[in-house]
Amino acid sequence: MFLSVLDVFKIGVGPSSSHTMGPMSAAKRFLDLILSDEWPRPAGARVAALKVSLHGSLAYTGIGHGTGRAVVLGLTGEEPHTTDPDRMEAIIAEVERSGQVAAAGHPPYLFQPKDDLVYDKRQPLPGHANGMMFSAFDAKGRLLLKRIFYSIGGGFVVTDTELAEMRTSANKAGGPRIPYPFATARQMLDMARSSGLTIAQMKRANEETQMSPADLDAALDGIWDAMNGCIERGLRVDGIMPGGLNVRRRAKAIHEKLNEEWRSNRLNPLLANDWLSVYAMAVNEENAAGGRVVTAPTNGAAGVIPATVRYFLHFHEDATPEDVRTFLLTAAAIGGIIKHNASISGAEVGCQGEVGSAAAMAAAGLAAVMGGSPEQIENAAEIALEHHLGMTCDPVGGLVQVPCIERNALGAVKAVTAASLALKGDGTHFVPLDACIETMRQTGNDMSEKYKETSTGGLAVNVVEC
C-alpha cells in the first residue's frame, strides 16, 4: 500500500478539502473529459451547456463550505493548488454576470450557477456521502455526457467507477513497487524491526522510488513553507470571518498577548498549550476565510499538524529542517494507514476521521523527532486517535468555524500529550493502533448521518445562529 506524502499533504484553498478542493478538482476533471476521446461522442456533437448537482453532505453543507463557488471555479479551469484566492470572487462574479464559463482551450459553455447548480438534498448518491453529478448538453438540450464524482476526503476525487475499483482492489496487491509496502501499523512495526529503519526512513525509501532525494526534500520543505505561511497569515489578520455567523478571528489578539508575556518573562504554566492553540487557530481561521492551506490530512483538520511542528520548533532550540521532514514523513505514514483502513472524511465517519486522524499523525511525528522508537511512535498515534473516537462533525451553519477552529487547537494539545505519554513508556501498550483505526471505522459506520457533516444534528441545531 502506497500513499505519497504529496497526496496526504496537498496545497490548496479553504475552507474544506472534501467540500471545496475536491469539487473544484472534479469540475476541472469533467472539463478535461469533455475534450478527450474517453467517451462516445456522437458525430458532429458539440457541448454547449453544463449542469451540476450536489448530493448528500455536499448538498446539506455545500453553501457554507463554498462548494458551489468551487465548482464554478473548476469549470473555468481553476485548480486548488494554483488558484489565486484574491481572484476567486471576480471569476465567480463574471460567470454569474455572463451566464457562461470559459476555460482555456474550451469554447464558452452556458452555465448560470443559480439555475444550473443544484443542491439536491433528496437524492444521495450511493457511493459516498460527498457525491456530484456533472452533465454536458448540446445546443438543443440533448444530454451528451454525464459523470458522477465522489469527493472522498483530503481533496481526493474519484469517479463512481474508480471508487468501485478501489473497493474491489482494497486488499489486493497492486500499485507502484516499493520496498516497504506496509498497509497496517503491525506491518509497519514488523518491517521497522526487521530492517532496523525508522518509520520516516522507510517512508522516505518508498517515496524515493517515485522521485529523487533532492526533489523529495524540496517537496517536503515546500509543504512546511506553505503550512508555516498559513500560520503567519493567520497571526497577522483579524476581523470577522465570512459566512454570516459573525465569528471574529482571535488568533492575532491572542498572539499579541502571548508575545507580551514572552517578552516580560512572566511565569505562565499554560504557555505551551497557549502557543499550540494559537498556531492551530491561526491556520483554521485562515482556512475558514478561504485562504491558502495544506490538507493535513484535510482542510477541516489543517491546523493540528502545523501547530505541532511550529510548537516543536518554538520550544526546541536544536530543531533542524531535517526534523521537519522526519515529522512530515512519519505523519504521512500514519495518515496513509488510517485512510487505507478507515477514512479521513468527516462526511463518512465524523470528525474523528479528520481531527482525530490529524492528532494521531501529529503525535506520531512529534514522537519521532523527539527520538521515539517505532513502537513509541505507534503508541503515540494510538493514544491520540483513541481519545477522539466518536467525535461528530456538526459545523454550525455549515461553516468550518464553530466548533472546527477550536477543535483543531484541542487536537494539537491532545497530540502533544499523547506523544509525551508514549515517550514515557517503552512502546508496550494495551490497544494496538490497528484496533483503534478499525474501531473508528465501525463507529463511523454506526454514526447517524446527522452527525456526519450534514449540519442536521449536534451543535449545528442547538446553537442559535447570529
N, C-alpha and C positions, 0 to 999 in steps of 0.2 A: 504494500500500500504506500503510495507516494503522493503527498500534497505539498507543493512547494511553499517555502516561506513567502514567496512573492504572491501566492494565491491567498494565503492566510492574511497577510498584511497588504491591502490594496489601497492606494491613494485615490481618493475621490472627493465627493462633496456630501454634506449633510442634507437632511437630518437623519436619514436611515439607509443602511446598506441594502436591506431587503425591499424597502418601500420607495427608495429614491434611486440609488445606484443601480439596483437590479432592473427596474423598469426602464431606466434610461438605456441600459445596455441591451435590453430586449428590443426596444424600439429601433435602436441602431442595427441590430441583427436582422430585424424584419426589413429594414431599408436595403441592407446588403443582399438579402434573399431576393427582393424584387428584381434586382439587376442580374442575378445569377441564372444559371441554367438548371438549378436544382429543383425545379417544379415544372409541371406540364403546362407550359404557356400556350394557349390557343393561338393559331396562326393569325398574325396581324394584331393581336390584342395588346392594348396599352393601358397601363394603370393610370387612372385619372383621379381617384379619390380613395381616402383611407378612413377606417373607423377602428376604434379600440374600445374594448370593455374590460373592466377590472372586476375581479371576483374575490370572494372570501375576505380575508383580512385587508387586502388592498382596497376593497370597496368600503369597508367599515372605517378604516383609519387613513385612507389614502389622501383625503383633503388635508388633514393635519400633518401628514408625513411628506407632503409635497409630491405625491405620486403622479398626479395629473401633470404638474409642471415638468416632472422628469420625463414623462412620455413625450410631451411636446418637444422638449429639448432633444431627446433621442431621435425624433422624427425629422429634426432639422440637421441631423448629423453629429450632434454633440455627444461626447463620451465622458464618463465620470472622471477619468484621470487627466483629461486635458481641458475640460470646460472651464471657463473663467467665471467664478462666482459673481464678479462685478458686472458681467454682461448678460446674465441669465434673464433678468427681468425685461430687458429691452428686447431680447429674442422672443420671449413669450408674448410681449405686447404687440410685436409686429405680426405674429401668427394670428392673434385674436383680431387685429385690425384688418388683415388681408383675407383671412379665411382660408389660408393655404400654408403648407410647409414647403420649404425649398432647401434642399441639401445639395452639397457639391456633387456633381455628376448625375444628378436626377433632374427631371423636369419638375415644375411645381405640382404638388398634389393638393386637391381640395381637402381641407381639414379645418373645421371650426370646432375648437375644444368644447364649447358649451353644448353643441349638438352631437358631435362625433366621438366624444369621450364619455363613456357611460360607467357610472359606479353601480354595478349590479349586485345588490345585497341579497337577492332572491335565489340566485343560482350559483352555488360554489362549484368550482371545477374539481374533478375527482382526484387529481394527482397530488395536490399540495394546497395549503391554506392561502398561498400567495399566487393566484392564477391570473393570467392575462390572455385575452384573445385579440389578435390583430387580423384585420381583413382589408383586402385591396379590391377595388371595383373599377370597371371601365367607365367610359363617359355615359353609357346607357344604364348604369347601375347594376350591371351583371357582375356577380362575385367571381373573381379570378383566382384569388389566393387567400387562404386562411391558415394561421398558425397559432397554436397555444404555447405559451411560455410559462414557466414557473420560476419565481424568484425564491431560491431555497435557503437563503441566509448568507450573510457575509458578502453580498454582492454577486454571488454565483447565480447564473441563469442557465436553464436548460429547457429544451422543448419537451412536449409530452412524450415523444418517442425516446429522447435521450434519457428522461427520467426513468422510464420503464426499463431501458437497457441498464442503467445504473443499478436499479434494484435487483435485476436479474443476475447481474455480474458482481454483486457486492462482495460475495465470498469466494469469487473465482480469481485465479491468478491472472495477471494482465498488467498493462501499463508499462511505463519505462522500467528497464532493468536497473536496479540499484543494489548496492552492496548490503544495505541494512533495511530490508522491507518489513519493518515491524508495523503491524496493524492493531496491536493491543499493547497495553502497558506491560503485561507479563512478557510478551515477546521482546519488547524494548529492553527490559531488565536482563533477560537471558542473553540477548545479543551484546549488551554492555559488559556483562560478566565474562562472556566467552572471548570478546575482542579486547577487553581491557581499555576500551574507549569510554569517554563521557557521552552523555546524550547529545550534547552540542557537536561533538566531534563526529558522531555517527550521522547526525543530521547534515553536517557540512559535507561529509563524504557523499551522501545521497544527492545533495544539491549540485555538487561539482561534477556529477555525471551529465548535468544539463547546461552548465556554464563554467567559465574559468574561475579560479580562486579570486582573481582581481575583480572580475565582474560581480561575483557574489558579494565581496566586501563592499564594493561601490553601491550595490543594491541595498544591502543592509544599512549602510551609512545614510543612503537616501531616505529609507524608511524612517530612521530615527530623526533625521533632519526635518522631515515633514511632521512627525509627531511633536517634536520639540517646538517647531514653528507654530503649531496649533496651540500649544500651551502658551507661548509668548503672546500670540494674538489675543487669546482669551484673558490673559492677565492685564492687557492694555485697554480693553474695550469695556464700556459699561452701557447702561441704558436698558430699555425694555425689549425683550425678545419678541419676534413676530408670532402671529397666530391668534391673538385675541385674548389670551389668559392674563395679559399684563404682568407677566412674571419678569422681575428685574434681575439682570445679571448681578452676581455677588462676588465673583472671583477677584475682580480688580480691587474692591474695597477691602476684602479680607487679606489680599496680598500686601496691600499698603500697610495694614496693621501688623502683619507678621514681620515685614521689613523693619518697621519701627521697633518692635520688640527685639529683633535680631541685633539691631544697632545698639540698643540700650543694655544688652546682656542681662535682661531680667529673666529670672528662672521661670520657665513655663513647662510643667510636666506633660502638657499635651502637644508639645512642639512638633514632634514627628507626625502625629496624626493630623495636625493642622496643615502642615505643608503638603502631606499626601492628599488631603481633601481639596485644598485649593488648586492643586495641579489637575486633579481629576475634574473638578467643576469647571475649570477654565476650558478644558477640551470639550466637555459636553455642552457648555453654553455656546461655544463656537459652532459645534455640530448643530445645535438647535436653531442657530441663525443661518444655517445653510452654507457654512464656510468650508474650507479645505480641511479634510480629516482623513485618518487612516483607519480602515477596518481593523479591529483588534479584539475579537475576530469579527465584530460587527460595528456599525456606527453607534448604535444604542449603547454599546459597552466600550466605546472607543477610549474612554478616559482612564480605565483601570491600569493598563499596561504602561502607557506613557507616564502616568503619575508615579508608578512604582519604580520605573527606570530613573526618572528625574529625582525621586527621593534617594535612590541609591547613589546617584552622582552628587547630590547635595550633601549627604551625611557621611560619605566615604571618600576621603581626600585622595586615596590611592587608586580610585577607579580610573579605568582606561577605555579608549574606544573599543578595544578588543572585548572588554567586559560587556559592552552594549551588544556587540554581535553575538556573544555567547548567550546573553539573556534572550535575544530575539530568536535565535535558533532553537534554544531549549523550549521556549514558549510555543513556537510553531510546531514542534514535535508533539507536544501535549495537545494543542489545538487540533492537529490533524487526526489524532486518535479519537478525540471527542466527536469531531464531525463525522468520521467514518462509522462510528459505532452508535451514535445518538443523533444530536442535532445542535446547531448553534442558532437556530431560528426561533425567535420569540413567538412567531405565529404558529409554530409547530409544537413547541414544548414549554412556552412561557419564558420568563426572564431568567430562570435557572440556566437556560441554554445560552443566554447572552452574557449577562454579568457574572453568572456562575462559572461559565467557561472561561471568561476573561480573568477572573480571580484565580482559577486553577492554573492558567497559563502564566500569570504574573508571579504566583507563588513559586512555581517551578523555576522560572527564570531567575528570581531573586535567590532561591536556594542554590542554584547553580553558580552564580557569581560570588556567593558567599562561601564557596568551597564545598558544597554538599555533594555527597555521593549520589549515584543514580537512584539508590533506594531512598535516600532522604528527599531527593527531588520528587520522586513519585509520591512519597508520603505527603509532601507539602501540597502538591496538586490535589490529592485526595481530600485533605483536610479542608482546603478552600472550597472545593466543589460540594463536599458533603453538607456544608453549612449554608449552602444556597438552595438545597433541594426543596422543591415545592414552590419556589418563588414565582409569582404570577407576573404577567405582563398586562398592565392596566393603565396605560397612559391617559391622563386627564385631557379631554378634548381631542384625543387622537394625536397629541403633540408630544414630541420627545423631550419633555421638560419636567413634568411632575408625574411620577417620582423619579424619573430617569436620571436627572443630573446628580442629585444627592445619592442615588443608588450606586453610581459609579464611585463616589467618594468612599462609601462604606465598603464597596467591593475591593478597593485598593487597601483599605485598612485591614480587611479580612485576609487579603493576600499576604501582607507583611506579617501578620500574626501567625498565619499558617506556616510560612517559611521559618519563622523563629521557633515555633513549636517543633517542627520537623527536624531542625538542626540541633535541637537539644537532645534528640534521640539518635539511635543508630540505624534508623530506617525500617526497623521492625514495627509493624502496626497491624491492627485487627482487620480493618476494612480495606481490601485492595482497591486501587483506582478503577480497575475494570468493573468491579461490582458497583462502585459508585456511579460510573457512567451508565451502566445498564439500568440502575435504579432511576436515574434521571430520565432515561428514555421511556421506561414504563410509567413513571409519574406523569410525564408529558402526554403520553397516550391516554391516560386516565383523566387528565385535567379537563374540566369543562371548557368548551370553546370560548365562553365569555371571558375567560381569564387568559386568553392567548392572543393578545394584540388585536382585539376587536373593539376595545373600549366600551363593552357592554356589561362589564362587571367590575367589582373591586372599587378602587379609588375613583375610577372614571365615572362611576354613577353615584358615588357617595360624597363627592366634593362639589359644591355649588360653583359653577364657572362664573368668573368675574366678567 
